[in-house]
Amino acid sequence: MIELDLQCASDGVVPQETELKRWCELALRQRTADSELTIRLVDEPEGRELNRTWRQKDYATNVLSFPADLPDGPDGVPLLDIPLLGDLVICVPVVEREAAEQGKPLSAHWAHLVIHGCLHLLGYDHIDNDEAQEMEDLERQLLAELGHADPYADE
């Protein structure tokens, strides 16, 4: 089961909570345990500030992922037995702009970014080419299940 805490701090048009949750469930289905996460939908000033603070990049980006950093005990077993995965921050105007610039349906771009962010919460990354390929292949597969085109086809 997924528990989603949705925080909307944007005046933009955003997907319904049921859609956001459906995309999270798809991305997280490989995880057998319960999952809790927050999605915060923001405008550019907050997105820019968070990206500057946490990534030292002075612009608003589409999605930021903040995996939960739960402490481990001396034996390596987590001290807290909670299903918290972490937080996603999605910048609504950036998502809208990117979808238009890339000629993608807005709903497909939203689905992609939610899935992308959730995979980061599971530990997937795209720092090196092999990891990027694995993550992108999984994103393609999940988006195809939703009936969306390959988000990386034009790259």
N, C-alpha and C positions, 0 to 999 in steps of 0.2 A: 504494500500500500504506500502511496505517496501522499505526504502532507505538504501542501504548497501554501506558503504565506506570500500573497501578492500585495505589493506596495506600489501604488501609482502616484508618482510625483511629476506627472507630465500632463500637459494640456492636449497632447496629440491623440490621434485615434489609435487605439490599441486593441489587440485581439481579446476575445472573451476569455475569462479565466478557464473555462472548460477546454478551450483550444490549447492554451498554454500548458495546462495539466496533461492533456493528451500527448503533446509533443514531449514533455518530460517523461511520461510513462514509457513512451516508445524508446527514448534514449537510455532510460535506466532499467529496462526490462531484464538485462543481463544480471542485474544486482538482485539477489534473492531476498535480502533483508528489506525491512521497511526503510523508507527514505523521507527525510524532511529537508526542504530547501526553501529559500526565499528568492523571489524574483522582484527586483525593484526596477520600475520603469521610470526613466528620468529624462529631463531635457538637457540640452548641450552644456549649460554652465556646470551642473552637477557632474555630468559625464566627464567633462574636461578636467575638473578639479580632482576627481577620483583617479583618472588616468595619469595626471601629473603627479599626484601623491604616491601612487602605488607602482607606476611603471616609468616615471620620469619622462613622460611624453605629453607635451603641452597641446593636446587636442582631444576632442571627444571621440571615442571609438565606439564601435557598434555594441560589443558585449565584453564585459569584464567578468571573470570568474574568480571567486574567492572560496577555495575549498576550506572546509572546517579544519582547524588545527587543534585536534583533541589530544591532550597529553597522554603519553604512555607511562606506565609504571616501570620500575626497574627491570621487570621481566619481559618488557616489550608489549605487554597486554594493555590495551587502552584502560585508563583509570575510570572513564565514564562510558557507560554502556547506553549510548543514545544514537539514534539513526540520523543524526545531523550530517548532511553532505556539505552544505555551505550556501553561498549566496551568488546569484547572478544579477548583474546590473546591466540593463539594456537601455541604450540611448535611442529614444523613439525617433527624433528627427534624423539621426544618422541612418537608422534602418530604412526610413522612408526615402531618404535621398539616395542611398545605395541601390535600393530596388529600382528606382526610376532610372538612375544612371546605367544600371546593368540590364535594363529591360526585362526584369524578372517580376512575376506576380508578387505583390506585397506579402500575401499569406505564405508563399513559398519561402521568401527571404526570412520572415519571422520564424517559420518552422526550422529553417536551417540554423539560425543563430541560437535558438533555444536548445536544439539538439547539440550544436557545437559546444555551447556553454556547459551543458550537462555532462558531456563527455570529458571536458576539462575537470569537472568535479569528481569524476571517476578516476582521474589520473592520466587520461590521454593527453598528448601534447603534440606540437608540431615544430619543435625546435630543430630536430635533424630530419633529414629526408625520409628515413625509414619510418620514424614515428609519424611524420606528416602523412605519408602514404597510407599507413594503417588507419589513422583517424579519418582521413578523407574518404577512404573506401567504405568505412562504416557509415559515415554521413551519407554517402551516395546511396547505400543500401537502404537505410532508414527512410530517406526522403523518397526513394522510389516506391516504398511501401505505402507512402501517403499519396502517390501519384504525381510527385514533383520531379522536375528534370534535374539532371546533374548540375549542382551549383558551381562546379569547377570546370564545366565544359568549355568556357571561353578563355580559360587561362592558358 
